[in-house]
Amino acid sequence: MYSVVNSFLWLVVKIPPFALNIHGGVVICTVMTDRIYIRDLTLRCIIGIFPEERRDKQDVVINVVLEADLAPAAVSDQIADTVDYKTLKKKILTLVENSAFNLIETLTDRIARLALEDRRVQRATVTVDKPGALRFARSVAVEVMRER
């Protein structure tokens, strides 16, 4: 993106998320390319606007991508230094199975915000599929990305 200010041409560059860490007294700048994936988590919940959708639980398929600095965990080999995806999965399960949202947009947003509760997660991308929502389509999906 270009911008002209006071006859100067400025190039505005979006810098990808990064983290500064200290390992052995050395400051390391890490561009956030580390990702944790939770794939095809299939759960059941009340979701939808029609009476039959409000009565019967339906399958939803959830995919989550967490962007975080995983270098400290790679060095230490300790769970305390990374995002505990098993704990996150349990939180997602509790949220989804106890929910009764009208829209998959709302459910998807809530899951992304839940992922960001861990301070190490800088960005969460969540996709929620609702199989069978449309005739002749395998599923309908909503994807959101939330970041700090």
C-alpha positions in Angstrom: 0.0 0.0 0.0 1.3 3.4 -0.9 0.6 6.7 0.8 1.7 10.3 -0.1 2.3 12.6 2.9 3.7 16.1 2.5 5.1 15.2 -1.0 6.9 12.1 0.3 6.0 8.7 -0.9 5.7 6.2 1.9 5.5 2.5 1.5 3.4 0.9 4.2 4.3 -2.7 4.8 2.3 -5.1 7.0 4.8 -7.0 9.2 3.7 -10.5 10.1 3.2 -11.2 13.8 6.5 -11.8 15.6 7.8 -12.6 19.0 10.9 -11.7 21.0 12.3 -14.4 23.2 15.4 -14.7 25.3 17.2 -18.1 25.0 20.5 -18.5 26.9 20.9 -14.7 27.2 20.4 -14.2 23.4 17.4 -12.2 22.2 15.7 -14.0 19.3 13.1 -12.4 17.0 10.8 -15.1 15.7 8.3 -14.4 12.8 5.1 -16.2 13.6 5.0 -19.1 11.2 4.6 -21.7 13.9 1.2 -23.3 13.9 -0.8 -25.9 15.8 -3.7 -27.6 14.0 -6.7 -29.3 15.5 -8.4 -31.0 12.5 -11.8 -32.4 12.1 -13.1 -32.2 15.6 -16.6 -33.5 15.3 -19.1 -32.5 18.0 -22.9 -32.2 18.4 -24.9 -29.2 19.4 -28.1 -27.2 18.9 -27.4 -24.9 16.0 -29.7 -23.2 13.6 -32.8 -21.1 13.2 -35.4 -23.6 12.2 -37.6 -25.4 14.8 -36.1 -28.9 14.0 -32.6 -27.4 14.4 -33.5 -26.0 17.8 -34.9 -29.4 18.9 -32.3 -32.0 17.7 -28.5 -31.8 18.1 -26.5 -31.7 14.8 -22.9 -32.5 13.9 -20.5 -29.7 13.5 -16.9 -30.2 12.2 -14.4 -27.8 13.7 -10.9 -27.0 12.4 -8.6 -24.7 14.4 -5.2 -23.2 13.4 -3.3 -21.6 16.3 -0.4 -19.3 15.5 2.1 -19.0 18.4 5.8 -19.0 19.0 6.6 -22.7 19.5 10.4 -22.2 19.8 10.5 -22.2 23.6 8.7 -25.5 23.7 11.0 -26.9 21.0 14.0 -26.0 23.1 12.7 -27.1 26.5 10.5 -30.0 25.4 8.1 -29.0 28.1 4.3 -28.8 27.8 4.4 -25.6 30.0 6.2 -23.8 27.2 3.5 -24.4 24.5 -0.2 -24.2 23.9 -1.8 -27.2 25.4 -4.1 -28.3 22.6 -5.7 -31.0 24.7 -6.9 -28.4 27.2 -8.2 -26.2 24.4 -10.0 -29.2 22.9 -11.8 -29.8 26.2 -12.8 -26.1 26.4 -14.1 -26.2 22.9 -16.0 -29.4 23.6 -17.6 -27.9 26.7 -18.5 -24.7 24.8 -20.0 -26.4 21.8 -21.9 -29.2 23.5 -23.6 -26.7 25.9 -24.3 -24.1 23.2 -27.5 -23.3 21.4 -26.5 -20.6 19.0 -28.7 -19.7 16.0 -25.7 -19.0 13.7 -22.5 -20.9 13.0 -20.9 -17.4 12.7 -21.5 -16.9 16.4 -20.2 -20.4 17.3 -17.1 -19.9 15.2 -16.3 -16.5 16.7 -16.7 -17.9 20.3 -14.3 -20.7 19.5 -11.7 -18.3 18.1 -12.0 -16.1 21.2 -11.7 -19.1 23.4 -8.4 -20.0 21.7 -7.1 -16.5 22.3 -7.5 -16.9 26.0 -4.0 -18.5 26.0 -1.7 -15.5 25.9 0.8 -17.5 23.7 -1.8 -17.7 20.8 -1.3 -14.6 18.6 -3.8 -15.6 15.9 -6.6 -18.2 15.7 -8.3 -19.3 12.5 -11.4 -21.4 13.1 -13.6 -23.1 10.5 -16.9 -24.6 11.5 -18.7 -26.9 9.0 -22.3 -27.8 9.3 -22.7 -30.9 7.3 -26.1 -31.3 5.5 -27.1 -27.7 6.0 -27.9 -27.3 2.4 -29.4 -29.8 0.0 -27.0 -31.0 -2.7 -24.0 -29.6 -0.7 -21.7 -31.6 1.6 -21.7 -28.8 4.1 -21.8 -25.1 4.8 -18.8 -23.6 6.6 -17.8 -20.3 8.3 -14.2 -19.4 8.8 -13.0 -16.5 11.1 -9.6 -15.2 12.0 -9.1 -13.4 15.2 -5.8 -12.0 16.5 -4.4 -10.0 19.3 
